[in-house]
Amino acid sequence: MFKVYSFCLFVFLIFTSRTKLCAQALPGPVVKKINALFANWDKTQSPGCVVGIVRNDSLIFSKGYGMANLEYAIPNSAQTIYHLASVSKQFTAYAIVLLAQQGKLNLDDDIRKYLAWFPNLKQKITIRNLLNHTSGIRDQWQLLGISGTRIDDVITQEHIIKILSKQQALNFTPGDKFMYSNSGYTLLAEIVKAVTGQSLRRFTDSAIFKPLGMTQTHFHDDYTEIENNRAYSYDRKDDARFSNSILSYSTVGATSLLSNIADLAKWVANFYDTKAGNQQSISQLTQKAKLNDGTELGYACGVLSEYYKGWKQLSHNGADAGFRTSVTIFPELKTGGYSGEVDQ
């Protein structure tokens, strides 16, 4: 069991197979079980969640539970757009992988080749280190906290770049250890910008989202921008009341992707029926990291690559403000799933 203190949930369940089968709706008893699982969130006085299930290239189940906005009594639906938090990382990573495949960068390049402003710490930090969380670069949220910035303050890309540009040491020699660092993915967004001359938002739109028909997805790089049909974020105050959980990010790469169930279903299908990139780029995205001593990690590039009951599982979770997100893919199975508990 794990505790979650915020209660606006986004859950995306992925059931996939490499074998082409006709799309089939879920049987009634299975739908009843799913509804029962999320019954505690299916209330007009509570924030809730949205759920999606994909089989092959078809979205066979999608439903919203509870409210997307408590102030205006707007319910969640399959079309509701959510802030995906760290689920965003796999899209940033894929942008880098596509650029490497195009010969515009090399994953083993020193990051200072593209980010001259990053301090020279006398150790080579590669793009691959950023992708795999083996760079030793300190996490941006911890650095901001130490500097006196509150997590509910307005936080911009420029703010994070400034604090990273003042670093004087690493936590460890790059490649020696794994330590999850959001900073690395903010830096990857800046590398995309340096290589292409486009923001991460613009590049991913042209290279990933448009080819996949993901018309409701983008990196939200301006917190003041209005997004129609967007879910809000809440914290629980007590058994009966909630409060707003403020999210004022204008920073991308590690977080800030907005999307919904229908669009994410298209992204999932791209893992085995590629329309953006090819199977080589998918293989690169899901290739497990290795430390300097040869130890293989479960983390790849913005996704965990593991095995569950003998079957390959690709997954990543996210958490920002009141949002909790999860994407899980079983590319070798006809079925698969997500499990988790919320301690209320």
C-alpha positions as CSV (number, residue, x, y, z in Angstrom):
1,M,0.0,0.0,0.0
2,F,1.1,3.5,-0.6
3,K,-0.3,6.8,0.5
4,V,-1.5,9.4,-1.9
5,Y,-2.5,12.8,-0.4
6,S,-4.0,14.2,-3.6
7,F,-7.1,12.8,-5.2
8,C,-7.4,13.7,-8.8
9,L,-6.4,10.4,-10.5
10,F,-5.7,9.5,-14.1
11,V,-5.2,5.8,-14.8
12,F,-4.6,4.3,-18.3
13,L,-4.8,0.6,-18.5
14,I,-3.2,-0.9,-21.6
15,F,-4.1,-4.4,-22.9
16,T,-2.2,-5.1,-26.0
17,S,-1.0,-7.9,-28.4
18,R,1.2,-8.1,-31.4
19,T,-1.3,-10.4,-33.0
20,K,-4.0,-8.6,-35.0
21,L,-7.4,-9.4,-33.7
22,C,-10.8,-7.9,-34.3
23,A,-11.7,-5.3,-31.7
24,Q,-14.0,-6.6,-29.0
25,A,-15.9,-4.8,-26.3
26,L,-15.3,-5.9,-22.7
27,P,-17.8,-8.4,-21.4
28,G,-20.4,-7.0,-19.0
29,P,-19.0,-8.7,-15.9
30,V,-15.5,-7.2,-16.5
31,V,-17.0,-3.7,-16.9
32,K,-18.9,-4.2,-13.6
33,K,-15.6,-5.2,-11.9
34,I,-13.9,-2.0,-13.3
35,N,-16.8,0.1,-12.2
36,A,-16.7,-1.4,-8.7
37,L,-12.9,-0.8,-8.5
38,F,-13.4,3.0,-9.0
39,A,-16.8,3.3,-7.3
40,N,-15.2,5.3,-4.4
41,W,-14.2,8.0,-7.0
42,D,-17.5,8.1,-8.9
43,K,-19.2,10.8,-6.8
44,T,-20.4,14.2,-7.7
45,Q,-18.7,15.7,-4.6
46,S,-15.3,14.2,-5.2
47,P,-12.5,14.5,-7.9
48,G,-12.2,11.3,-9.7
49,C,-10.3,9.5,-12.5
50,V,-10.5,8.4,-16.1
51,V,-9.7,4.9,-17.3
52,G,-8.8,3.5,-20.7
53,I,-8.1,0.0,-22.0
54,V,-6.5,-0.8,-25.4
55,R,-6.4,-4.1,-27.2
56,N,-4.2,-4.1,-30.3
57,D,-5.0,-0.8,-32.0
58,S,-8.5,-0.4,-30.6
59,L,-9.7,1.5,-27.5
60,I,-12.1,-1.1,-26.1
61,F,-13.0,0.7,-22.9
62,S,-12.9,4.3,-21.7
63,K,-14.8,6.0,-18.9
64,G,-14.6,8.9,-16.5
65,Y,-15.5,8.6,-12.8
66,G,-16.2,11.5,-10.5
67,M,-15.6,15.1,-11.2
68,A,-13.0,16.9,-13.4
69,N,-14.0,20.3,-11.8
70,L,-15.7,20.6,-8.4
71,E,-16.4,24.3,-8.6
72,Y,-18.5,24.1,-11.7
73,A,-19.7,20.5,-11.2
74,I,-18.1,19.2,-14.5
75,P,-17.8,15.4,-14.5
76,N,-14.9,13.4,-15.9
77,S,-15.3,11.8,-19.3
78,A,-13.2,9.9,-21.7
79,Q,-12.5,13.2,-23.4
80,T,-11.2,15.0,-20.3
81,I,-7.7,16.3,-20.7
82,Y,-5.2,15.6,-17.9
83,H,-1.8,16.8,-16.9
84,L,0.3,13.6,-17.2
85,A,3.2,14.6,-14.9
86,S,6.2,12.2,-15.3
87,V,4.4,10.1,-17.9
88,S,5.5,13.0,-20.1
89,K,9.1,11.8,-20.0
90,Q,8.7,9.0,-22.5
91,F,7.6,11.6,-25.1
92,T,10.6,13.8,-24.4
93,A,12.8,10.7,-24.7
94,Y,11.2,9.7,-28.0
95,A,11.9,13.1,-29.4
96,I,15.6,12.6,-28.6
97,V,15.6,9.1,-30.0
98,L,14.1,10.4,-33.3
99,L,16.7,13.1,-33.6
100,A,19.4,10.5,-33.0
101,Q,17.9,8.3,-35.7
102,Q,18.0,11.3,-38.0
103,G,21.7,11.7,-37.3
104,K,21.2,15.1,-35.7
105,L,22.7,14.0,-32.4
106,N,24.4,11.0,-30.8
107,L,23.2,9.6,-27.5
108,D,26.8,9.4,-26.3
109,D,27.5,13.1,-27.0
110,D,28.5,15.4,-24.1
111,I,25.5,17.5,-23.2
112,R,27.7,20.6,-23.2
113,K,28.0,20.2,-27.0
114,Y,24.4,21.5,-27.1
115,L,24.1,23.3,-23.8
116,A,27.2,25.5,-23.6
117,W,25.7,27.3,-20.6
118,F,25.7,24.1,-18.5
119,P,28.7,24.3,-16.1
120,N,31.9,22.4,-16.8
121,L,32.0,20.0,-13.9
122,K,35.1,18.2,-15.3
123,Q,33.2,15.0,-16.1
124,K,31.5,14.0,-19.3
125,I,27.7,13.8,-19.0
126,T,26.1,12.2,-22.0
127,I,22.6,12.5,-23.4
128,R,22.2,8.9,-22.6
129,N,23.0,9.6,-19.0
130,L,20.1,12.1,-18.9
131,L,17.7,9.6,-20.5
132,N,18.6,6.9,-18.1
133,H,18.8,9.0,-14.9
134,T,22.5,8.2,-14.5
135,S,23.9,11.7,-14.9
136,G,24.4,12.6,-11.2
137,I,22.7,15.9,-11.8
138,R,20.7,17.0,-8.8
139,D,17.0,17.1,-9.1
140,Q,15.4,20.4,-10.0
141,W,12.5,20.2,-7.5
142,Q,14.9,19.7,-4.6
143,L,17.2,22.5,-5.8
144,L,14.2,24.9,-6.1
145,G,13.1,23.9,-2.6
146,I,16.5,24.6,-1.2
147,S,16.5,28.0,-2.9
148,G,13.2,28.9,-1.2
149,T,10.8,28.3,-4.2
150,R,7.5,26.7,-3.2
151,I,6.2,23.9,-5.4
152,D,3.0,25.9,-5.9
153,D,4.9,29.0,-7.1
154,V,5.0,29.9,-10.8
155,I,7.9,27.8,-12.1
156,T,9.3,28.5,-15.5
157,Q,11.8,26.7,-17.8
158,E,14.1,29.7,-17.4
159,H,13.9,29.5,-13.6
160,I,15.1,25.9,-13.7
161,I,17.8,26.6,-16.3
162,K,19.2,29.4,-14.1
163,I,19.4,27.1,-11.1
164,L,21.0,24.3,-13.0
165,S,23.6,26.7,-14.6
166,K,24.9,27.4,-11.1
167,Q,25.6,23.8,-10.1
168,Q,29.1,23.2,-8.9
169,A,29.2,19.4,-8.4
170,L,27.4,16.2,-9.2
171,N,25.9,13.7,-6.8
172,F,28.2,11.0,-8.3
173,T,30.3,10.2,-11.4
174,P,28.0,9.9,-14.4
175,G,27.1,6.3,-15.2
176,D,28.1,5.0,-11.7
177,K,24.6,5.0,-10.2
178,F,20.9,5.4,-11.0
179,M,19.2,8.4,-9.3
180,Y,15.9,9.7,-10.7
181,S,16.5,13.3,-11.8
182,N,13.8,15.5,-13.3
183,S,16.6,18.0,-14.2
184,G,17.8,15.6,-16.9
185,Y,14.6,15.7,-18.8
186,T,14.3,19.5,-18.6
187,L,17.8,19.5,-20.1
188,L,16.7,17.1,-22.8
189,A,13.9,19.5,-23.8
190,E,16.6,22.2,-24.1
191,I,18.7,19.9,-26.3
192,V,15.8,19.4,-28.6
193,K,15.5,23.2,-28.9
194,A,19.2,23.6,-29.5
195,V,19.3,20.9,-32.2
196,T,16.1,21.8,-34.1
197,G,15.6,25.5,-33.3
198,Q,12.1,24.5,-32.1
199,S,10.6,24.3,-28.7
200,L,9.9,20.8,-27.4
201,R,6.2,21.6,-27.9
202,R,6.6,22.4,-31.6
203,F,8.9,19.6,-32.4
204,T,6.9,16.8,-30.7
205,D,3.8,18.2,-32.4
206,S,5.3,17.8,-35.8
207,A,7.3,14.6,-35.2
208,I,5.0,12.6,-32.9
209,F,1.6,14.0,-32.3
210,K,0.5,14.9,-35.9
211,P,1.7,11.6,-37.4
212,L,-0.2,9.7,-34.8
213,G,-3.3,11.9,-35.0
214,M,-3.0,13.0,-31.4
215,T,-4.9,16.3,-31.8
216,Q,-5.6,16.8,-28.1
217,T,-2.0,16.5,-26.9
218,H,0.7,19.0,-26.3
219,F,3.5,20.1,-24.0
220,H,1.9,22.8,-22.0
221,D,4.7,25.4,-21.8
222,D,2.6,28.4,-20.6
223,Y,0.7,27.9,-17.4
224,T,-1.6,30.9,-18.2
225,E,-2.8,29.2,-21.4
226,I,-6.5,28.1,-21.3
227,E,-7.1,24.5,-22.3
228,N,-10.7,23.5,-22.9
229,N,-12.0,20.4,-21.1
230,R,-9.1,20.2,-18.7
231,A,-9.3,18.5,-15.3
232,Y,-8.4,20.4,-12.2
233,S,-6.2,19.2,-9.3
234,Y,-7.3,18.8,-5.7
235,D,-6.1,17.8,-2.2
236,R,-8.2,16.3,0.5
237,K,-8.8,18.6,3.5
238,D,-10.8,16.1,5.5
239,D,-13.4,13.3,5.0
240,A,-15.9,15.7,3.3
241,R,-13.9,18.6,1.8
242,F,-11.2,19.2,-0.8
243,S,-9.0,22.2,-1.6
244,N,-7.3,23.3,-4.9
245,S,-3.9,21.8,-5.4
246,I,-2.1,24.5,-7.3
247,L,-0.1,23.7,-10.4
248,S,1.6,26.6,-12.1
249,Y,4.3,25.1,-14.3
250,S,5.6,26.7,-17.4
251,T,8.3,24.0,-17.7
252,V,8.5,21.0,-20.0
253,G,10.5,17.9,-20.6
254,A,10.2,16.2,-17.2
255,T,6.5,17.0,-17.0
256,S,3.6,19.1,-18.4
257,L,2.2,17.0,-21.2
258,L,-1.6,17.4,-21.6
259,S,-3.5,14.5,-23.2
260,N,-6.6,12.4,-22.9
261,I,-7.6,8.7,-23.3
262,A,-8.3,8.7,-27.0
263,D,-4.9,10.3,-27.9
264,L,-2.9,8.1,-25.5
265,A,-4.5,5.0,-27.1
266,K,-2.8,6.1,-30.4
267,W,0.5,6.5,-28.6
268,V,0.3,3.0,-27.2
269,A,-0.4,1.5,-30.6
270,N,2.7,3.1,-31.8
271,F,4.8,0.7,-29.7
272,Y,3.9,-2.1,-32.0
273,D,2.4,-0.5,-35.1
274,T,4.7,2.5,-35.6
275,K,3.5,5.6,-37.5
276,A,5.9,8.0,-35.7
277,G,9.4,6.6,-36.0
278,N,9.9,2.9,-36.6
279,Q,10.6,-0.3,-34.6
280,Q,14.2,0.7,-34.3
281,S,13.3,3.9,-32.5
282,I,10.9,2.0,-30.2
283,S,13.6,-0.5,-29.5
284,Q,16.0,2.3,-28.6
285,L,13.3,3.9,-26.3
286,T,12.8,0.7,-24.4
287,Q,16.5,-0.4,-24.2
288,K,17.5,-0.9,-20.6
289,A,20.2,1.3,-19.2
290,K,23.6,-0.1,-18.1
291,L,25.9,1.4,-15.4
292,N,29.6,1.8,-15.9
293,D,30.2,-1.5,-14.2
294,G,27.9,-3.3,-16.6
295,T,24.9,-3.6,-14.2
296,E,21.6,-3.6,-16.1
297,L,18.8,-1.3,-14.8
298,G,15.1,-1.7,-15.2
299,Y,14.9,1.9,-16.5
300,A,15.2,2.6,-20.2
301,C,14.4,6.0,-21.7
302,G,11.4,7.5,-20.0
303,V,9.9,4.1,-19.4
304,L,10.5,1.1,-17.1
305,S,11.2,-2.1,-19.0
306,E,10.5,-5.0,-16.7
307,Y,8.8,-8.4,-16.6
308,Y,5.5,-9.2,-14.8
309,K,4.7,-12.9,-14.4
310,G,7.0,-13.7,-17.2
311,W,5.7,-11.1,-19.6
312,K,7.3,-7.9,-20.8
313,Q,5.9,-4.8,-19.2
314,L,6.6,-1.2,-20.2
315,S,5.3,1.4,-17.7
316,H,5.7,4.8,-16.0
317,N,3.9,6.6,-13.3
318,G,3.5,10.4,-12.7
319,A,2.7,12.7,-9.8
320,D,2.3,16.4,-9.8
321,A,0.1,18.4,-7.4
322,G,-3.2,16.4,-7.2
323,F,-2.6,14.4,-10.4
324,R,-1.6,10.7,-10.3
325,T,-1.0,9.0,-13.7
326,S,-0.1,5.6,-14.9
327,V,0.5,4.0,-18.2
328,T,1.3,0.3,-18.5
329,I,1.8,-1.7,-21.7
330,F,2.1,-5.5,-22.1
331,P,3.2,-5.7,-25.7
332,E,3.4,-9.5,-25.9
333,L,0.0,-10.1,-24.2
334,K,-3.6,-9.9,-25.2
335,T,-4.3,-8.7,-21.6
336,G,-2.6,-6.9,-18.8
337,G,-3.3,-4.3,-16.2
338,Y,-2.7,-1.8,-13.5
339,S,-3.0,-2.2,-9.7
340,G,-2.6,0.3,-6.9
341,E,-4.2,1.4,-3.7
342,V,-5.1,4.8,-2.4
343,D,-5.1,5.3,1.4
344,Q,-7.9,7.7,2.1
